[in-house]
Amino acid sequence: MVKWAIELEEFDLHFKPRTTIKGQAATNFIAEFIPMNPNIPDQEALPRDVIWELHIDGSSNNRLSGAGIIITDPEGNSYEYALRFEFKASNNIAEYEALIAGIQLCRELGALHIHIFSDSQLMVNQVAGDFKANQNNLGSYKSLAGALLQHFTSYKLTQIPRAKNSKADALVRLATAPPESTLPDVHIEILDKPSISKAYSEIFALETPSQPSWMDPYVAFLSNEAEPLATITTEKVINFLWRNLYYRFGVPQAIITDNGAQFDNDTFRKFLSKQGTAIFYASPTHPQTNGQVEAINKLIKQNLKKRLEDAKGLWAAKLPEVLWTLRTTPTTATGESPYLLAYGTEAVIPVEMEVPSERVTAYYPETNATGLRLNMDLLEERRDRAHLRNVNYKQKVA
């Protein structure tokens, strides 16, 4: 060791202990880099008579910006669209607007397999995940485009030279030409606001019936069930519980509320008692309990803001990732993740499938069920230990 110290002294090396990698940061990293749809079939193996081709181009000048879109169906029929933007857009944003509009048009026409052609190297590589998109709202556009592409059975993006995209480029020139020089028989559609400013229900309004998606329940809830309430009365709370809790999920064992007048009254208590549901009130003298919902909502909003940037309408698309992060990350207070305390076993995170961990490589279906049952038998003990750690943590920080 002394010899090594003498030999290395000339390099001015300093030892620093490795800092702890927080579970939250690790889980955020994993969630951010999960492939959006790893099961997309290879279009090379598909027959040519099922693939729709989409040629897009976007452009911006000092006065106007717009997009050109050409859709070719498997039979060879072409559909041409020209869009003019009533908002300020750079060339890159115009390219993304062309892509998003083209994708939505393909969905409306019933396409299941699409091949997208664009001369924008930046956009193609960003959507494919090869380039980062973190400037001028491009990350928001990338998220929106990626979410819309998940509705197709397969999709492929290809960068082509500008010379091979001349028809779409011609449509862009028509869209961005001064209004007084536009031919009277040329129809140009107007887009008055950026696509990323739309509400979630607007973005996903065009659904393909034959292609169910994990987003469908969220869209249905946001479109048909969620409703703003000017005043929250006991009657409205009861109606809300009937529609959104009892009818959908059955009778809960208990409900925890704050001490609002709409909850703390005889009418509401009689309603819950008749259904067989107990009610517990958060104590005003115990702010830790009284603010639990507000605290978790704050964490959810903080994580959503990190992923959404300016695309606020896409919060529902990112909500499952955020909830997954919070549920599978061990907390400082308990030392366990909420997922484990609920199910008795830690969740298998996606990175363990790409780089197999010990429990993945040692998985056997015959013994897995037995192990899960054993974990459930020991779950109460783990919950008790987590509770004791939580109490000890609170005493330390008090």
Order of alpha helices (4+ residues) and beta strands (2+ residues): alpha-alpha-beta-beta-beta-alpha-beta-alpha-alpha-beta-alpha-beta-alpha-alpha-alpha-beta-alpha-beta-alpha-alpha-alpha-alpha-alpha-alpha-alpha-alpha
